[in-house]
Amino acid sequence: MDRAQEEEEQMAEAGSGEFDHRRLVSSLDAEQRRMLTSLTDGPGLRQLFAHLGLIVLLGVLIGKAVPGWPLLLLPQGILIVFLFTALHETSHNTAFRTRWLNTAVAHLAGFLILVPPCWFKYFHFAHHRHTHDPDHDPELMSPKPETLWQYARYLSGLPLWWSMLRTLVANARGAITDPFLPKGARPQMVLEARAMLAAYVLLLLGSLLVGSTLLLWTWLVPVVLGQPLLRAYLLAEHARCSHVANMLENTRTTFTTRIVRFLAWNMPYHAEHHAFPTVPFHRLPALHEHARAHLRQTERGYARFNGKFAKAVAGGRA
């Protein structure tokens, strides 16, 4: 029996008991909680340098137009769009012990994927407070796909790009009205949106002025190509989970490869993250050992999940 099958059987054995994320955390003793939540810079820096190093390496190869360079556009895009998971982790201030490192990496990642980091932090905190609550979770403001056409449109990333561009423009204008965005943080959101838009314009004008297509082929085209993979990954986190308060049931953990766990900063352990969000990404595998028998929503791989999802929407069972 492989590990994934064993974990699914343990999940089934947990049955319909009332063991929820609160009981999971309370079942840990003080030393276990201390070990799981202790912060350090080392693992985050190694993860960051490896992730950014691959992006720079592929960018150099694309920029030099090595033989077969168009084949590098998709992996480059996947690497860049999955910086979303770095933005996610740093928004919790758990990627690094040093606070300014979290802030700096959040701004870098957010800039590269068109997501304003301050705005995202409060959006994401609201998501954690109201996970999968149809009335309050801001992630559900955009409904999940219910038809094959909606699913294909979702995977394209076009709705996401349009939504993020509208958010940036609205924030830059000061038109920030969502109730989950605190009024005290709105001036910072305005400033970051204006700075991001100004930087994009300067990069565009600079590229046109010198007649360079470097950013087009090392950044813009790759992120368009890579976005469908991120969309498919993110869909598995909560789609078709129960609208309940238990984080072990309203959030899905997906058993996957080391490569995907690396790209996603261990966020495939997503139910564990929601159950105990102050645990840094590099300690989520350890938390999983405590949680795996109690997980109510799991899947063996993102291709498997999306195959099931596509079949469900095609059959009108989304």
C-alpha positions in Angstrom: 0.0 0.0 0.0 1.4 3.4 -1.0 1.5 6.4 1.4 -1.4 8.2 -0.4 -3.7 5.1 0.0 -2.7 4.8 3.6 -3.5 8.4 4.3 -6.9 8.1 2.6 -7.7 5.0 4.7 -6.8 6.9 7.8 -9.0 9.7 6.8 -11.9 7.3 6.2 -11.3 5.7 9.6 -11.7 9.1 11.2 -15.3 8.8 10.0 -17.9 11.5 10.7 -16.6 12.3 14.2 -16.5 15.9 15.5 -12.7 16.2 15.5 -12.2 19.6 14.0 -9.2 22.0 13.5 -9.6 23.4 17.0 -9.4 20.0 18.5 -6.4 19.3 16.3 -4.5 22.3 17.7 -5.6 21.7 21.3 -4.3 18.1 21.0 -0.8 19.4 20.5 1.2 19.9 23.7 3.0 23.2 24.4 6.4 21.9 23.1 4.8 20.6 19.9 3.1 23.9 19.3 6.3 25.8 20.0 8.3 23.7 17.6 5.6 23.9 14.8 5.3 27.7 15.0 8.9 28.7 15.6 10.1 31.1 12.9 13.6 31.1 11.2 15.1 32.7 8.1 17.1 29.8 6.8 14.4 27.6 5.2 12.7 30.5 3.6 15.9 32.0 2.2 16.9 28.6 0.7 13.4 28.2 -0.8 13.4 31.8 -2.2 16.9 31.6 -3.7 16.1 28.2 -5.4 12.8 29.5 -6.7 14.2 32.9 -8.0 17.4 31.2 -9.1 15.5 29.0 -11.5 13.5 32.0 -12.8 16.7 33.9 -13.4 18.4 30.9 -15.1 15.5 30.3 -17.5 15.3 34.0 -18.1 18.9 34.2 -19.2 18.5 31.2 -21.5 15.4 32.7 -23.0 17.1 36.1 -23.3 20.1 34.6 -25.1 17.7 32.7 -27.4 19.4 29.3 -26.9 18.3 26.5 -29.2 14.8 25.5 -28.3 14.2 28.5 -26.1 10.4 28.7 -26.8 10.1 25.4 -24.9 11.3 27.2 -21.8 8.4 29.7 -21.8 6.0 27.4 -20.1 8.3 26.3 -17.2 9.4 29.9 -16.8 5.7 31.0 -16.5 4.9 28.2 -14.0 7.8 29.3 -11.9 6.8 33.0 -12.0 3.0 32.5 -11.3 3.7 30.1 -8.5 5.4 33.0 -6.7 1.8 33.5 -5.7 2.5 30.9 -3.0 5.5 33.0 -1.8 3.2 36.0 -1.6 0.7 33.9 0.3 3.3 32.7 2.8 4.8 36.1 3.3 1.4 37.7 3.8 1.2 35.6 7.0 4.7 36.8 8.0 5.8 33.1 8.4 8.2 32.7 5.5 10.9 34.4 7.5 11.6 35.3 11.0 12.9 38.7 9.9 9.8 40.9 9.3 11.3 43.1 6.5 12.1 40.0 4.5 8.5 39.0 4.5 7.5 42.5 3.4 10.2 42.7 0.6 9.4 39.3 -0.8 5.7 39.9 -0.8 6.2 43.1 -2.8 8.5 41.4 -5.3 6.2 38.4 -5.8 3.1 40.6 -5.9 4.6 42.9 -8.5 5.6 40.0 -10.8 2.1 38.5 -10.8 0.0 41.7 -10.7 -1.3 41.2 -7.1 -1.0 44.2 -4.7 0.5 42.7 -1.5 -1.2 44.9 1.1 -4.6 44.5 -0.5 -4.0 40.7 -0.8 -3.0 40.4 2.9 -6.4 41.7 4.1 -8.3 39.8 1.4 -6.6 36.6 2.5 -7.1 37.2 6.2 -10.8 37.6 5.5 -10.7 34.3 3.6 -9.1 32.6 6.6 -11.7 34.1 9.0 -14.6 33.0 6.8 -13.2 30.0 4.9 -15.7 28.7 2.3 -18.5 30.7 3.9 -20.7 31.7 0.8 -21.8 34.9 2.6 -18.4 36.2 3.8 -15.5 34.5 2.1 -14.1 37.0 -0.4 -12.7 34.2 -2.5 -16.3 33.2 -3.2 -17.2 36.6 -4.6 -16.2 35.1 -7.9 -18.2 31.9 -8.2 -16.5 28.6 -8.9 -17.1 27.2 -12.4 -20.3 25.3 -12.9 -20.1 24.5 -16.6 -17.3 23.3 -18.9 -17.2 26.7 -20.6 -16.8 28.5 -17.2 -14.2 26.0 -16.2 -12.2 26.6 -19.4 -12.6 30.4 -18.9 -11.4 30.0 -15.3 -8.3 28.0 -16.3 -7.4 30.6 -19.0 -6.6 33.1 -16.2 -8.3 35.9 -18.2 -10.9 36.7 -15.5 -8.1 36.8 -12.9 -5.9 39.2 -15.0 -8.9 41.5 -15.6 -9.9 41.4 -11.9 -6.4 42.2 -10.7 -6.1 45.1 -13.2 -9.4 46.5 -12.1 -8.4 46.2 -8.5 -5.1 48.0 -9.1 -6.8 50.8 -11.0 -9.6 51.1 -8.3 -7.1 51.1 -5.5 -4.9 53.7 -7.3 -8.0 56.0 -7.6 -8.8 55.4 -3.9 -12.0 53.6 -4.7 -11.6 51.0 -1.9 -14.9 49.9 -0.6 -14.8 46.2 0.3 -15.8 45.9 4.0 -13.0 43.4 4.8 -10.3 46.1 3.9 -9.6 48.1 7.0 -9.9 51.9 6.6 -6.6 52.4 8.3 -4.7 50.4 5.7 -6.4 52.0 2.7 -3.8 54.8 2.2 -1.1 52.1 2.0 -3.2 50.3 -0.6 -3.5 53.4 -2.7 0.2 54.1 -2.5 1.2 50.5 -3.5 -1.3 50.5 -6.4 0.0 53.8 -7.8 3.6 52.6 -7.4 2.9 49.3 -9.1 1.1 50.9 -12.0 3.9 53.6 -12.4 6.5 50.8 -12.4 4.6 48.9 -15.1 4.3 52.0 -17.2 8.0 52.8 -16.8 9.0 49.3 -17.8 6.8 49.4 -20.8 8.1 52.8 -21.9 11.7 51.7 -21.3 11.3 48.6 -23.4 9.7 50.6 -26.2 12.4 53.2 -26.0 15.3 50.8 -26.4 13.3 48.5 -28.7 13.7 45.4 -26.4 11.3 42.5 -26.2 13.2 40.9 -23.3 10.5 41.5 -20.7 7.9 40.2 -23.2 9.5 36.8 -23.6 11.0 36.4 -20.1 8.0 37.6 -18.1 4.8 38.6 -19.8 4.3 35.7 -22.3 5.5 33.1 -19.7 3.0 34.3 -17.0 0.1 34.1 -19.5 1.2 30.5 -20.4 1.7 29.5 -16.8 -1.4 30.9 -15.2 -3.7 28.0 -16.2 -1.5 25.7 -14.1 -1.8 27.9 -11.1 -5.6 28.2 -11.6 -5.9 24.4 -11.7 -3.8 24.1 -8.5 -5.8 26.8 -6.6 -9.1 25.3 -7.6 -8.3 22.1 -5.6 -7.9 24.0 -2.4 -11.6 24.5 -1.6 -13.7 23.6 -4.7 -16.4 21.0 -4.0 -15.6 21.1 -0.2 -18.4 21.4 2.4 -19.6 24.9 3.4 -18.8 24.2 7.1 -16.7 25.8 9.8 -14.3 22.8 10.2 -11.0 23.6 8.4 -10.3 19.9 8.1 -13.5 19.6 6.0 -13.9 22.9 4.1 -10.3 22.7 2.8 -8.5 20.1 0.8 -5.0 18.6 1.2 -3.7 17.3 -2.1 -1.0 14.5 -2.1 1.5 15.4 -4.8 5.1 15.3 -5.9 8.1 17.0 -4.3 8.4 19.3 -7.4 4.8 20.6 -6.9 5.4 21.0 -3.1 8.5 22.9 -3.9 6.8 25.2 -6.4 3.9 25.8 -4.0 5.9 26.3 -0.9 4.3 23.3 0.7 0.8 24.7 0.3 -0.6 21.4 -1.0 -0.9 20.7 2.8 -3.7 23.2 2.7 -6.1 21.9 5.3 -3.2 21.8 7.7 -2.4 25.4 6.8 -5.9 26.5 7.4 -6.1 24.6 10.7 -3.0 26.2 12.1 -2.0 29.2 9.9 0.8 30.4 12.1 2.8 27.3 11.2 5.5 28.3 8.6 5.5 26.5 5.3 8.6 24.4 6.0 6.9 22.8 9.1 3.7 21.9 7.4 4.9 18.3 6.7 5.4 17.9 10.4 1.9 19.3 11.1 0.5 16.9 8.5 1.8 13.9 10.6 -0.5 15.1 13.4 -3.5 15.9 11.1 -3.5 13.2 8.4 -5.8 10.8 10.2 -8.4 13.6 10.6 -8.5 15.1 7.1 -11.9 15.0 5.6 -11.0 16.3 2.1 -8.0 14.9 0.3 -7.0 14.1 -3.3 -4.2 12.2 -5.0 -2.8 14.7 -7.4 -4.0 17.9 -9.1 -4.5 16.2 -12.5 -6.8 13.7 -10.7 -8.8 16.5 -9.0 -9.2 18.5 -12.1 -10.2 15.5 -14.1 -12.9 14.7 -11.6 -14.0 18.4 -11.5 -14.2 18.6 -15.3 -16.3 15.4 -15.4 -18.6 16.8 -12.7 -19.2 20.2 -14.4 -19.8 18.4 -17.7 -22.4 16.3 -16.0 -23.9 19.3 -14.2 -22.8 18.2 -10.8 -20.4 21.1 -9.8 
